[in-house]
């Protein structure tokens, strides 16, 4: 079983879709793994329900090893750019 913390960022309500959208970031073993997720709920839904729904959706994506791994890709790009500056 994996142990990790989840952080929700960029939470918005998309009225056209009647859904909350956010990035859920998992912090594990010194890495940040980011998944964009959506949770359908009315605008009047409480934060605890919305955050739990978003986290569960992201965990399901993580379990299936799907979704965008934006943070890791950004880290790789930053490392590559830094190495390019060192060799120039």
Secondary structure, DSSP 8 states (H G I E B T S, - for coil): ----EEEEEEEEEETTTTEEEEEEEEEETTEEEEEEEEEE--TT--HHHHHHHHHHHHHHHHHTT-S--HHHHHHHHHHHHHHHHHH-
